[in-house]
Amino acid sequence: MTSTPTPRGDPAFDVLEAAISKLGSEQERGRAFERGVLHFLRRDPRLDLAAAWLWADWPTRQRSGLAATDLGADLVAEDREGALI
């Protein structure tokens, strides 16, 4: 997979960042940021990902009995070859 530029300067990212900054708590901002990044991961064709999930929604986490609580991994992505990122 090739490296992609950061989204700064992308109008959609700028709108997301502005909206998140207005949220009250750090926890609310964190959740909104995770969902925003998930949106980009699922839709940016430059990444060519097969799938992306929030940690709590990742099917393998659920099947293996791993905790749904955030342990540092917020998002999981899978490339077209099945490798986890």
Secondary structure, DSSP 8 states (H G I E B T S, - for coil): ------STT-HHHHHHHHHHHTSSSHHHHHHHHHHHHHHHHHH-TTT-EEEEEEGGG-HHHHHHT--SS-SS--EEEEETTS-B-
